[in-house]
Structure formats: C-alpha cells, structure tokens
Amino acid sequence: MNQNSRDKNYINRDLEGKIRKFLDTREIIAIFGARQVGKTTLMRHVFDALPEPKVFLDFEDPELVNFFDEDIKAFARLYVEGQKYVFIDEFQYSQSGGKNLKFIYDQYQAKILITGSSSLDLAVRTASSLVGRIFLFELYPLSFSEFLSYKMPRIRSLIQERIPANEPFPTNLHNQFIKLVQEFTVWGGYPRVVTARDSEEKTQVLKNIFITYLLKDIKGFFRLATESHFQKLLKALALQIGGLIRYERLSQVSGLSLPALKKHLSILEETYILSLSHPFFTNKRLEIVKNPKIYFQDTGLRNYLCQDFRDWEFRTDAGMLAENFVASELLKKDVRLNFWRTKSGGEVDFVIQNGGEVIPLEVKSGRVRVVGKSLRSFLKKYHPPLAYILHTGTLFTLKTEDIPVTFMPFYGFFTIRENWERS
C-alpha cells in the first residue's frame, strides 16, 4: 500500500500528537495494545512524515526476527547503522527483545519506535531491560471522540465547544448524537469495524479479530491447552459486563479450576480484552466488596461473543452497554476504574480519584432528571466538588447536598475531563 492510500484510510488518533512530541528525544517509543487497534497504521502514518534516512521493519517476517535475535551486531550494522529513525512493528515476536534493543540504543543514535500486541511482553520483558530508556504508550480501540472525528468531524468540534459552555443542543441534533453513541456501543471502536460498509462486513471483521486473537495470542504466545474452556469463560464474562466477578460461578461455567480461572483472567487483561474495576473505600467495615467488576475494552467484540448487534431499543442489556461505554472511555483517558458499593447495597458506578478529591459518575441508559438515593448517599458522605450523571437526556445541572450534579448526555462525556481537573 502506498502512502496516498494509507492517508486516505487513516483515522486521526489522539496518541499521535503525544508520540510526535517525543520523536526528538533519545528514549525508545513503545506502542502496545490489542491486535487490530491500529498500531501499525499509526506507526506508518508517523513514519511516512519523517525525513530520510529511515527504515521500517516488520517482525512478522520470521527470517528478520531470527536475525535480530541471533546476531544483533550484524543486524544493527545492516539495518540500523546510518539511520535516523528505526521503526520495528510486531516486536513481541522477538525472544531477545529487551537485551538486543538495549544494545542498539547504547551503540547507535537512531530514534527507535516499536509496537507490540501484548502489555505482558513489552511492559515486562522489554521494559525491565530498558529502565530509563523507554517511553511506553498504550493504544486502545477508537475512543468515541476519535470515532466522531471520522464519522462527522464537525460534530466533534461542535460538541467540544457547546458542552463545556453548558449549552444544550436542539432536540433533533441531540437525538442524532445519541444514535451515534448507540452505534458505537453496538459495534465498538476497532478501526476496521468503524470503516466497514455494512453490518455484515462489520460482523465478519469482528469474527476475524476474535479468531486471530485466539490463534496468535492464546495458542501462539500463551500456548494454552484449554481453548474450549477459554471460550466458555469469555462468553460467560460477556453476559455479565458491569457485574461483580463471582469466581466460583465462573469456575463452574468454564470448567476451569480457580487457579486456572485467575490465570486466564490475568491473560485477558494483559491482552487488552478485559479491564477490571475495583471497589473504592475508606471504611472497610462498610464498603466491604472485594470482588472487582468486569468490563470489555471493546463493546463490539463483546457483542460478537453474545451474537447480538441489535439497536438499544430492542435490547435488555442497554444499561450494561452504556456502563461499559463509560468504563472504556475512562480507560482511554488513563483513568483508573473504581466503583463504590456499601454493605447496605448503595452503589455508584464510577469514582474518579482526582488528587485528594473524588468525583462520582452514575450511568443511566435512559433519560433521568433526579439524583438517586445511592448518589445522594455518596455526596453526603464524601462531599465531592462535583458529580455527573451520564444519560440519554439533555445537558443540565442541579444542586444536591449543595454539590453541582451535571446531567451529561453520553456524547459529551469526552469533553469533561478538564472540568474535573479544574475542580
């Protein structure tokens, strides 16, 4: 594929700006994330704009990666010497990655950028050999903001202007934006899915992503001999997003022992399929929940496992999808996932820890105009500077317990981080 073709199909990624800031520093740049989230596309886009001399290497080529592993000095003489930029894609296939990368870093002045599909591989094997020499970046499936930049870029900028100014949209525009949120939660943010022409093609792409994940990460990298149990576990988890993990129940459903189950859950986290939300508490006697809640990093992959791509109005799990949408958007903003639940059953879906303060977020799949009992309890107990309720209704704010509670339409959620950082 030539550069013009790549540019035509490129979806702007927010991470690109961060990477470009560090292209003139000595540190190695490492981009890692799930398969098919666009690491290679992003890498190529950055590479194409850089001046010569430069080289782009793909470690899916077994001869190339074997050469790197077996004779790093000769490899460096052939591919690194004289280059200003060295980009290595699919770096997880190297068996001597960290050690040999350190050799190149110490012996040559080239700027190095690598990608890999597993945080386990890069963050553990590579970074341990490169302490102080590497910047690690995670690339997720498209955020809703990035999705908008592709679907309707003017809408993205309009939302960025109107929501922080507390200016709600007319009903027809509001309903159009909510439809985009619903489309995004049904099909997810894998770039190839977003650019697919119709639902049949989207479904096929998600199927291929799942099969490739099983073959390359699970069978290839982790070499698990329990593929059928693994698939049973994934399907069981897909049916309980936003719910507490019940280890004994999952063990029964999947056929995995408790130690094997926990190992598989860890692998699912390491390979960017799942994320866990842990309980927020200051009083352990009251807020005693220890089990985490489970979310998929991409709702499209989750819906593929459930074989359910219906619109929200036909679903019984719309509330679960809405909550998972917020969880995945928080992850893409590098926000740790926490929830609040008391012994008496009070619950707030998300608690953002912002310095010494906390900011609660509640998620509703419909339109609401009142603050619920659980959120009221949280406000009374912790006195946060502000709170949010995410819903399909319009934008407005009211005070509860003398605290401003903003009722935020889902499509405006990506604009609010600067609000809580100013709080």
Backbone hydrogen bonds, N-H to C=O, Kabsch-Sander energy under -0.5 kcal/mol:
donor,donor_aa,acceptor,acceptor_aa,energy
6,R,2,N,-2.0
7,D,3,Q,-2.6
8,K,4,N,-1.9
9,N,5,S,-1.3
10,Y,7,D,-0.9
12,N,10,Y,-0.5
16,E,13,R,-1.2
17,G,13,R,-0.5
17,G,14,D,-0.7
18,K,14,D,-0.8
19,I,15,L,-2.3
20,R,16,E,-2.4
21,K,17,G,-1.1
22,F,18,K,-0.5
22,F,19,I,-1.6
23,L,20,R,-1.1
25,T,22,F,-1.2
28,I,133,R,-3.1
29,I,112,I,-2.4
30,A,28,I,-0.5
30,A,135,F,-2.8
31,I,114,I,-2.7
32,F,30,A,-0.5
32,F,137,F,-2.6
33,G,116,G,-1.4
37,V,34,A,-1.1
42,L,38,G,-2.6
43,M,39,K,-2.7
44,R,40,T,-2.8
45,H,41,T,-2.2
46,V,42,L,-2.3
47,F,43,M,-2.7
48,D,44,R,-2.8
49,A,45,H,-0.8
49,A,46,V,-0.6
50,L,47,F,-1.7
55,V,85,Y,-1.9
57,L,87,F,-3.2
59,F,57,L,-0.6
59,F,89,D,-2.7
61,D,58,D,-1.5
65,V,61,D,-2.2
66,N,62,P,-2.1
67,F,63,E,-1.9
68,F,64,L,-2.0
69,D,65,V,-2.2
70,E,66,N,-2.5
71,D,67,F,-2.2
75,F,71,D,-2.4
76,A,72,I,-2.7
77,R,73,K,-2.0
78,L,74,A,-2.0
79,Y,75,F,-3.0
80,V,76,A,-1.8
81,E,76,A,-2.6
83,Q,80,V,-2.4
84,K,53,P,-2.2
85,Y,53,P,-1.1
86,V,111,K,-3.1
87,F,55,V,-2.7
88,I,113,L,-2.9
89,D,57,L,-3.2
89,D,87,F,-0.5
91,F,115,T,-3.3
93,Y,90,E,-1.5
94,S,91,F,-1.9
100,N,96,S,-2.4
101,L,97,G,-2.4
102,K,98,G,-2.1
103,F,99,K,-1.6
104,I,100,N,-2.0
105,Y,101,L,-2.6
106,D,102,K,-2.6
107,Q,103,F,-2.0
108,Y,104,I,-2.3
111,K,84,K,-2.9
113,L,86,V,-2.3
114,I,29,I,-2.8
115,T,88,I,-1.7
116,G,31,I,-1.8
119,S,270,E,-1.6
120,L,270,E,-0.5
122,L,118,S,-2.0
123,A,119,S,-2.2
124,V,119,S,-0.6
124,V,120,L,-1.2
125,R,120,L,-0.9
125,R,121,D,-0.8
126,T,121,D,-1.4
127,A,122,L,-2.3
128,S,124,V,-1.1
129,S,126,T,-1.5
130,L,126,T,-0.5
130,L,127,A,-1.0
133,R,130,L,-2.8
134,I,130,L,-0.5
135,F,28,I,-3.3
136,L,134,I,-0.5
137,F,30,A,-3.0
139,L,32,F,-2.2
140,Y,138,E,-0.5
142,L,189,G,-2.9
147,F,143,S,-2.5
148,L,144,F,-2.5
149,S,145,S,-1.8
150,Y,146,E,-1.1
150,Y,147,F,-0.5
151,K,147,F,-2.7
152,M,148,L,-2.6
155,I,152,M,-1.2
156,R,152,M,-1.4
157,S,153,P,-1.7
158,L,154,R,-2.1
159,I,155,I,-2.7
160,Q,156,R,-2.2
161,E,157,S,-1.3
162,R,158,L,-2.6
163,I,159,I,-2.1
165,A,161,E,-0.7
166,N,163,I,-2.2
167,E,162,R,-2.5
174,H,170,P,-2.8
175,N,171,T,-2.7
176,Q,172,N,-1.5
177,F,173,L,-2.4
178,I,174,H,-2.3
179,K,175,N,-1.8
180,L,176,Q,-1.4
181,V,177,F,-1.9
182,Q,178,I,-2.4
183,E,179,K,-2.5
184,F,180,L,-2.3
185,T,181,V,-2.3
186,V,182,Q,-1.8
187,W,183,E,-2.3
188,G,184,F,-2.3
193,V,190,Y,-1.0
194,V,190,Y,-2.2
195,T,191,P,-2.0
196,A,193,V,-1.0
202,K,198,D,-2.4
203,T,199,S,-2.5
204,Q,200,E,-2.0
205,V,201,E,-2.4
206,L,202,K,-2.4
207,K,203,T,-2.2
208,N,204,Q,-2.4
209,I,205,V,-2.4
210,F,206,L,-2.3
211,I,207,K,-2.6
212,T,208,N,-2.7
213,Y,209,I,-2.2
214,L,210,F,-2.3
215,L,211,I,-2.7
216,K,212,T,-3.0
217,D,212,T,-0.6
217,D,213,Y,-1.4
218,I,213,Y,-1.9
219,K,214,L,-2.7
220,G,215,L,-1.0
221,F,216,K,-1.5
222,F,217,D,-2.4
224,L,218,I,-1.9
230,F,226,T,-2.5
231,Q,227,E,-2.4
232,K,228,S,-2.0
233,L,229,H,-2.4
234,L,230,F,-2.4
235,K,231,Q,-2.2
236,A,232,K,-2.1
237,L,233,L,-2.5
238,A,234,L,-2.2
239,L,235,K,-1.0
240,Q,237,L,-1.6
241,I,238,A,-0.6
242,G,294,I,-3.4
243,G,240,Q,-2.2
245,I,292,P,-2.8
247,Y,245,I,-0.7
250,L,246,R,-2.6
251,S,247,Y,-2.3
252,Q,248,E,-1.9
253,V,249,R,-2.4
254,S,250,L,-2.5
255,G,251,S,-1.7
256,L,251,S,-0.6
261,L,257,S,-3.1
262,K,258,L,-2.3
263,K,259,P,-1.8
264,H,260,A,-2.5
265,L,261,L,-2.4
266,S,262,K,-1.9
267,I,263,K,-2.1
268,L,264,H,-2.3
269,E,265,L,-1.6
270,E,266,S,-2.6
271,T,267,I,-2.1
272,Y,269,E,-1.6
273,I,268,L,-2.6
274,L,268,L,-1.7
275,S,295,Y,-2.5
277,S,293,K,-2.4
278,H,276,L,-0.5
278,H,337,L,-1.8
280,F,339,F,-3.8
284,K,282,T,-0.7
286,L,283,N,-1.0
287,E,283,N,-2.6
288,I,286,L,-1.2
289,V,341,R,-0.5
293,K,277,S,-2.7
294,I,243,G,-1.6
295,Y,275,S,-2.2
297,Q,273,I,-2.4
302,R,298,D,-1.6
303,N,299,T,-2.7
304,Y,300,G,-1.9
305,L,301,L,-1.9
306,C,302,R,-1.5
307,Q,303,N,-0.8
307,Q,304,Y,-0.6
308,D,303,N,-2.2
314,F,311,D,-1.7
315,R,312,W,-2.0
321,L,317,D,-2.3
322,A,318,A,-2.5
323,E,319,G,-2.1
324,N,320,M,-2.5
325,F,321,L,-2.5
326,V,322,A,-1.8
327,A,323,E,-2.2
328,S,324,N,-2.7
329,E,325,F,-2.1
330,L,326,V,-2.3
331,L,327,A,-2.0
332,K,328,S,-1.9
333,K,329,E,-0.7
333,K,330,L,-0.9
334,D,331,L,-2.0
335,V,330,L,-2.3
336,R,334,D,-0.5
338,N,336,R,-0.5
339,F,278,H,-1.6
340,W,348,V,-2.2
342,T,346,G,-2.3
343,K,286,L,-1.7
345,G,342,T,-1.6
348,V,340,W,-2.4
350,F,361,L,-2.0
351,V,338,N,-2.0
352,I,359,I,-3.0
353,Q,351,V,-0.5
354,N,352,I,-0.7
354,N,357,E,-2.7
355,G,353,Q,-0.6
357,E,354,N,-2.0
359,I,352,I,-2.5
361,L,350,F,-2.8
362,E,388,Y,-2.3
364,K,390,L,-2.9
372,G,370,V,-0.5
376,R,372,G,-2.2
377,S,373,K,-2.2
378,F,374,S,-2.1
379,L,375,L,-2.7
380,K,376,R,-2.4
381,K,377,S,-2.0
382,Y,378,F,-2.9
383,H,379,L,-1.9
387,A,404,P,-1.8
388,Y,360,P,-2.1
389,I,406,T,-2.6
390,L,362,E,-3.2
391,H,408,M,-2.1
392,T,366,G,-2.0
393,G,366,G,-0.6
396,F,407,F,-1.4
398,L,405,V,-2.2
400,T,403,I,-2.4
403,I,400,T,-1.7
405,V,398,L,-3.4
406,T,387,A,-2.7
406,T,404,P,-0.6
407,F,396,F,-3.3
407,F,405,V,-0.6
408,M,389,I,-2.5
408,M,406,T,-0.9
410,F,391,H,-1.5
412,G,409,P,-2.3
413,F,410,F,-1.8
415,T,412,G,-1.9
416,I,413,F,-1.6
419,N,416,I,-0.8
420,W,416,I,-1.7
421,E,417,R,-2.1
422,R,418,E,-1.2
423,S,419,N,-0.7
